[in-house]
Amino acid sequence: MLAQLTSITPVVDLDTGGVVALRTPPDAIDAARREGMLPLLLDLPVRVVLNGSGALAPLHEALRRSGRRPREVILVLRGGCGEAERRLLTVGLDGLRAIGYLLAFGGLGAESMPPDLIADASPYLLCLSTDVVGRAPRDPRRAAVARSVVTMARGIGAHVLAPGVEDEPQLGQVRDWGVRLAEGPLLAPGRDGRVHVPLPTPPQEPNAALLGPRVQELLLPAVTLPEQATAEEVIEAFGTEPSITSVILVDDYQRPKGSLDRGRFLLSFSSRFGHALHGRKPALRLADPPRAVPKTTPAIAAMQVAGRDSTRAYDDLVVTDEVNRCMGIVRVSDLMRRVSAARAS
């Protein structure tokens, strides 16, 4: 059991210092459960996927015994794929995604997975090679490889993980690439059981106070409903409390998919046939795209997001965490008050 626990490593958000997932070998899933219910990163050889559903049965059974659901697990595909195997791998990945697993590719920068196949798979996460991370501070060529992976990840909408971080020069390089997720010996829990992330020294910015607080300091609970909710269910939600200014429609992973402003939504029902037209139909038809801001966004930057569309200037903003899950909302009026107060002081 001790060996299993030591093989579990925390995945850390470098911006906040918080642990957002656990990386664990498949044989330590039960031990990881005792460490908490954070998402799991499990390495999965590509050859297992290519061998079909029978080869994946032990994984499904281990998760079932541990009480884990597929949507709580990120499968990190390791290994290469030949041209003749591409179609078979694509079908296998589609099957895993249909079950609910999040997909990732590992060892990037060193393993021979075709970049176009990675892009077509629409992965949730790309994991750099530990060799690339380890050699990058003293090898500009490895650093260039890492930057190319980060650029690809941004283009396909994936997060990036830097594994095997051992010292502060490596950590500084990872931050320079714009990578927020990392794990490795440097980020292992200390004797007190907590992860201590060496923070960079922030540059002196005399006008920083003018940016106002980060939006997470102004966070309010969001009223959320599944993206499949009907308009009648939204009406019921608004009716429970007059102070509710918005309802956020989210998917199974709590990622925002639509935003319903109270005033505009209720106005759509005020016509003579409004209820007949919309009541039993999906509320997503009437929703606007959510205006999401990361939780670390300064208030003044959030106000700029709000001002991009004059017709929605006072709509609530959706605050998201490092994996784009809805944390709550922030009201534009609160942003304005806090920025004004900061400038006055």
Buried (B, 14 or more C-beta within 10 A) or exposed (E): EEEBEEBBBBBBBBBBBBBBBBBBEBEBBBBBBEBEEBBBBBBBEBBBBBEEEEBBEEBEEBBEEBEBEBEBBBBBBBBEBEEEBBEBBBEBBEBBBEEEBBBBBBBBBEBEBEEEBBBEBEBBBBBBBBBBBBBBBEEEEBBEBBBEBBEBBEEBEBBBBBBBBBEEEBBEBBBBBEBBBBBBEBBBBEEEEEBEBEEEEEEEEEEEEEBBBBBBEBBBEBBBBEBEBBBBBBBEBBEEEEEBBBBBBBBEBBBBBBBBBBEBBBEBBEEEEBBEBBBEEBBBEBBBEBBBBBBBBBBBBBBEBBEEEEEBEEBBBBBBBBBBBBBBBBBBEBBBBBBEEBEEE
